[in-house]
């Protein structure tokens, strides 16, 4: 086998196993997953975040506002609830 045929044979055999380089697969467009999977993930995220939002918004309401309409937005917004909690020694202790 001559030197030219050895080079051509080794280069064609090495191409599939050639190193990708620093950029890797970033140049190729990525395939998106199944939309149903994304919907389920967003639903799960919503189920996890909704109670936290409800509690945080409830902190801006008075007790009577929570009793009369538990799902409503606070009107007026009572910031003093959070201020009193942040000023308390028990919270920081």
PASEKOL-360536 format. One record per atom (N, C-alpha, C): y, x, z; atom name. Coordinates in steps of 0.001 Angstrom, whole numbers, plus 500000, padded with zeros to 6 digits. Layout:
% PASEKOL-360536
+--------+--------+--------+------+
|     py |     px |     pz | atom |
+--------+--------+--------+------+
|      Y |      X |      Z |   CA |
...
+--------+--------+--------+------+
//
This chain:
% PASEKOL-360536
+--------+--------+--------+------+
|     py |     px |     pz | atom |
+--------+--------+--------+------+
| 498848 | 500844 | 500000 |    N |
| 500000 | 500000 | 500000 |   CA |
| 501224 | 500896 | 500000 |    C |
| 502194 | 500573 | 499132 |    N |
| 503392 | 501405 | 499038 |   CA |
| 504388 | 500998 | 500120 |    C |
| 505466 | 501758 | 500222 |    N |
| 506466 | 501502 | 501260 |   CA |
| 507207 | 500196 | 500991 |    C |
| 507427 | 499854 | 499697 |    N |
| 508160 | 498618 | 499403 |   CA |
| 507321 | 497384 | 499713 |    C |
| 506047 | 497444 | 499422 |    N |
| 505213 | 496285 | 499734 |   CA |
| 504995 | 496162 | 501237 |    C |
| 504958 | 497267 | 501945 |    N |
| 504795 | 497211 | 503396 |   CA |
| 506045 | 496592 | 504033 |    C |
| 507233 | 496952 | 503523 |    N |
| 508464 | 496381 | 504070 |   CA |
| 508575 | 494895 | 503775 |    C |
| 508234 | 494500 | 502546 |    N |
| 508350 | 493094 | 502191 |   CA |
| 507317 | 492259 | 502957 |    C |
| 506147 | 492811 | 503181 |    N |
| 505127 | 492067 | 503909 |   CA |
| 505491 | 491962 | 505391 |    C |
| 506028 | 493036 | 505955 |    N |
| 506360 | 492987 | 507377 |   CA |
| 507607 | 492142 | 507618 |    C |
| 508560 | 492143 | 506672 |    N |
| 509766 | 491341 | 506887 |   CA |
| 509466 | 489850 | 506747 |    C |
| 508573 | 489481 | 505814 |    N |
| 508249 | 488068 | 505676 |   CA |
| 507408 | 487581 | 506851 |    C |
| 506594 | 488469 | 507416 |    N |
| 505776 | 488074 | 508554 |   CA |
| 506617 | 488009 | 509829 |    C |
| 507692 | 488807 | 509891 |    N |
| 508497 | 488862 | 511104 |   CA |
| 509561 | 487762 | 511136 |    C |
| 509858 | 487132 | 510022 |    N |
| 510932 | 486130 | 509991 |   CA |
| 510702 | 484946 | 510914 |    C |
| 509515 | 484360 | 510958 |    N |
| 509361 | 483223 | 511872 |   CA |
| 509508 | 483604 | 513340 |    C |
| 509242 | 484864 | 513657 |    N |
| 509321 | 485308 | 515039 |   CA |
| 510563 | 486136 | 515308 |    C |
| 511541 | 486080 | 514423 |    N |
| 512760 | 486857 | 514606 |   CA |
| 513540 | 486315 | 515792 |    C |
| 514219 | 487206 | 516516 |    N |
| 515013 | 486719 | 517646 |   CA |
| 516145 | 485825 | 517156 |    C |
| 516436 | 484815 | 517929 |    N |
| 517426 | 483821 | 517521 |   CA |
| 518828 | 484386 | 517653 |    C |
| 519081 | 485215 | 518610 |    N |
| 520406 | 485785 | 518792 |   CA |
| 521086 | 485189 | 520007 |    C |
| 522346 | 485524 | 520152 |    N |
| 523078 | 485087 | 521340 |   CA |
| 523388 | 483599 | 521318 |    C |
| 523613 | 483038 | 520180 |    N |
| 524034 | 481639 | 520104 |   CA |
| 522855 | 480691 | 520287 |    C |
| 521665 | 481127 | 520015 |    N |
| 520495 | 480289 | 520231 |   CA |
| 520492 | 479065 | 519335 |    C |
| 520171 | 477929 | 519901 |    N |
| 520067 | 476685 | 519141 |   CA |
| 521360 | 475891 | 519155 |    C |
| 522450 | 476478 | 519600 |    N |
| 523702 | 475729 | 519676 |   CA |
| 524259 | 475372 | 518306 |    C |
| 523870 | 476106 | 517284 |    N |
| 524373 | 475817 | 515943 |   CA |
| 523709 | 474589 | 515343 |    C |
| 522518 | 474277 | 515790 |    N |
| 521802 | 473131 | 515255 |   CA |
| 522299 | 471857 | 515928 |    C |
| 522455 | 470780 | 515193 |    N |
| 522839 | 469521 | 515858 |   CA |
| 521696 | 469013 | 516728 |    C |
| 522038 | 468609 | 517926 |    N |
| 521027 | 468126 | 518860 |   CA |
| 520710 | 466663 | 518569 |    C |
| 519458 | 466303 | 518728 |    N |
| 519054 | 464914 | 518546 |   CA |
| 519379 | 464144 | 519811 |    C |
| 519941 | 462965 | 519653 |    N |
| 520194 | 462087 | 520788 |   CA |
| 518893 | 461400 | 521149 |    C |
| 518787 | 461035 | 522391 |    N |
| 517583 | 460358 | 522863 |   CA |
| 517589 | 458887 | 522495 |    C |
| 516676 | 458200 | 523049 |    N |
| 516532 | 456776 | 522822 |   CA |
| 517683 | 456024 | 523506 |    C |
| 518395 | 455112 | 522821 |    N |
| 519499 | 454369 | 523453 |   CA |
| 519049 | 453544 | 524654 |    C |
| 517827 | 453066 | 524641 |    N |
| 517310 | 452312 | 525780 |   CA |
| 517266 | 453181 | 527031 |    C |
| 516926 | 454457 | 526870 |    N |
| 516888 | 455378 | 527997 |   CA |
| 518291 | 455571 | 528574 |    C |
| 519287 | 455700 | 527700 |    N |
| 520666 | 455842 | 528167 |   CA |
| 521128 | 454570 | 528871 |    C |
| 520729 | 453425 | 528381 |    N |
| 521096 | 452170 | 529014 |   CA |
| 520508 | 452080 | 530415 |    C |
| 519253 | 452446 | 530570 |    N |
| 518601 | 452428 | 531878 |   CA |
| 519281 | 453421 | 532818 |    C |
| 519645 | 454588 | 532312 |    N |
| 520321 | 455587 | 533141 |   CA |
| 521687 | 455081 | 533604 |    C |
| 522448 | 454465 | 532692 |    N |
| 523747 | 453912 | 533067 |   CA |
| 523598 | 452764 | 534057 |    C |
| 522580 | 451964 | 533886 |    N |
| 522314 | 450879 | 534827 |   CA |
| 521996 | 451432 | 536217 |    C |
| 521185 | 452459 | 536264 |    N |
| 520840 | 453100 | 537538 |   CA |
| 522075 | 453707 | 538199 |    C |
| 522922 | 454361 | 537412 |    N |
| 524157 | 454948 | 537949 |   CA |
| 525066 | 453856 | 538497 |    C |
| 525170 | 452746 | 537777 |    N |
| 525989 | 451632 | 538245 |   CA |
| 525477 | 451041 | 539540 |    C |
| 524161 | 450927 | 539656 |    N |
| 523565 | 450385 | 540885 |   CA |
| 523818 | 451330 | 542060 |    C |
| 523874 | 452617 | 541799 |    N |
| 524123 | 453582 | 542875 |   CA |
| 525594 | 453648 | 543268 |    C |
| 526495 | 453503 | 542312 |    N |
| 527927 | 453667 | 542577 |   CA |
| 528569 | 452376 | 543071 |    C |
| 528093 | 451230 | 542676 |    N |
| 528720 | 449948 | 543030 |   CA |
| 528831 | 449735 | 544540 |    C |
| 527802 | 449975 | 545348 |    N |
| 527974 | 449782 | 546790 |   CA |
| 528994 | 450727 | 547417 |    C |
| 529060 | 451946 | 546901 |    N |
| 530038 | 452905 | 547426 |   CA |
| 531448 | 452421 | 547114 |    C |
| 531673 | 451950 | 545897 |    N |
| 532984 | 451407 | 545536 |   CA |
| 533329 | 450187 | 546385 |    C |
| 532359 | 449342 | 546632 |    N |
| 532581 | 448146 | 547441 |   CA |
| 533013 | 448530 | 548859 |    C |
| 532385 | 449543 | 549425 |    N |
| 532720 | 449973 | 550782 |   CA |
| 534102 | 450616 | 550823 |    C |
| 534412 | 451452 | 549830 |    N |
| 535722 | 452105 | 549796 |   CA |
| 536818 | 451059 | 549622 |    C |
| 536626 | 450111 | 548725 |    N |
| 537623 | 449050 | 548554 |   CA |
| 537714 | 448169 | 549791 |    C |
| 536605 | 447954 | 550476 |    N |
| 536618 | 447177 | 551706 |   CA |
| 537417 | 447851 | 552806 |    C |
| 537528 | 449152 | 552751 |    N |
| 538319 | 449876 | 553734 |   CA |
| 539813 | 449615 | 553601 |    C |
| 540248 | 449152 | 552461 |    N |
| 541661 | 448836 | 552239 |   CA |
| 541996 | 447388 | 552569 |    C |
| 541009 | 446616 | 553096 |    N |
| 541234 | 445212 | 553426 |   CA |
| 541202 | 445007 | 554932 |    C |
| 541789 | 443922 | 555362 |    N |
| 541694 | 443540 | 556773 |   CA |
| 540395 | 442779 | 556983 |    C |
| 540049 | 442566 | 558239 |    N |
| 538813 | 441831 | 558547 |   CA |
| 538871 | 440400 | 558032 |    C |
| 540042 | 439775 | 558118 |    N |
| 540154 | 438398 | 557632 |   CA |
| 540004 | 438331 | 556111 |    C |
| 540506 | 439335 | 555393 |    N |
| 540334 | 439349 | 553934 |   CA |
| 538859 | 439503 | 553568 |    C |
| 538149 | 440310 | 554305 |    N |
| 536723 | 440503 | 554032 |   CA |
| 535948 | 439216 | 554319 |    C |
| 536355 | 438492 | 555370 |    N |
| 535656 | 437250 | 555734 |   CA |
| 535913 | 436126 | 554741 |    C |
| 537154 | 436003 | 554281 |    N |
| 537473 | 434887 | 553395 |   CA |
| 536966 | 435092 | 551975 |    C |
| 537171 | 436267 | 551426 |    N |
| 536691 | 436520 | 550057 |   CA |
| 536139 | 437944 | 549979 |    C |
| 534846 | 438107 | 550223 |    N |
| 534261 | 439453 | 550283 |   CA |
| 534236 | 440199 | 548954 |    C |
| 534295 | 439508 | 547836 |    N |
| 534206 | 440201 | 546551 |   CA |
| 535570 | 440439 | 545907 |    C |
| 536639 | 439997 | 546545 |    N |
| 537968 | 440126 | 545943 |   CA |
| 538546 | 441513 | 546183 |    C |
| 539520 | 441855 | 545365 |    N |
| 540253 | 443099 | 545576 |   CA |
| 541223 | 442906 | 546741 |    C |
| 541556 | 443976 | 547441 |    N |
| 542469 | 443839 | 548573 |   CA |
| 543867 | 443420 | 548119 |    C |
| 544441 | 442459 | 548850 |    N |
| 545821 | 442060 | 548565 |   CA |
| 546456 | 441595 | 549863 |    C |
| 547328 | 442294 | 550443 |    N |
| 547880 | 443608 | 550096 |   CA |
| 546908 | 444729 | 550506 |    C |
| 547109 | 445876 | 549906 |    N |
| 546281 | 447030 | 550220 |   CA |
| 546713 | 447569 | 551588 |    C |
| 545766 | 447715 | 552496 |    N |
| 546048 | 448187 | 553857 |   CA |
| 545595 | 449639 | 553966 |    C |
| 546554 | 450545 | 553881 |    N |
| 546250 | 451978 | 553933 |   CA |
| 546104 | 452435 | 555380 |    C |
| 546645 | 451670 | 556301 |    N |
| 546616 | 452082 | 557709 |   CA |
| 545192 | 452183 | 558254 |    C |
| 544238 | 451491 | 557668 |    N |
| 542837 | 451608 | 558116 |   CA |
| 542344 | 453047 | 557965 |    C |
| 542564 | 453621 | 556791 |    N |
| 542116 | 454998 | 556558 |   CA |
| 542965 | 456001 | 557332 |    C |
| 544239 | 455729 | 557489 |    N |
| 545098 | 456641 | 558243 |   CA |
| 544660 | 456695 | 559703 |    C |
| 544345 | 455539 | 560287 |    N |
| 543909 | 455531 | 561686 |   CA |
| 542561 | 456238 | 561863 |    C |
| 541687 | 456116 | 560893 |    N |
| 540396 | 456814 | 560978 |   CA |
| 540606 | 458319 | 560893 |    C |
| 541466 | 458772 | 559988 |    N |
| 541698 | 460204 | 559838 |   CA |
| 542436 | 460801 | 561035 |    C |
| 543203 | 459986 | 561767 |    N |
| 543915 | 460467 | 562949 |   CA |
| 543044 | 460448 | 564198 |    C |
| 541929 | 459761 | 564172 |    N |
| 541112 | 459635 | 565392 |   CA |
| 540370 | 460922 | 565710 |    C |
| 540250 | 461209 | 566981 |    N |
| 539552 | 462402 | 567443 |   CA |
| 538036 | 462229 | 567246 |    C |
| 537569 | 461011 | 567372 |    N |
| 536137 | 460753 | 567228 |   CA |
| 535644 | 461099 | 565826 |    C |
| 536448 | 460803 | 564822 |    N |
| 536052 | 461096 | 563443 |   CA |
| 535913 | 462607 | 563232 |    C |
| 536823 | 463387 | 563766 |    N |
| 536813 | 464832 | 563556 |   CA |
| 535929 | 465564 | 564559 |    C |
| 535440 | 464880 | 565552 |    N |
| 534648 | 465538 | 566597 |   CA |
| 533242 | 465593 | 566317 |    C |
+--------+--------+--------+------+
//
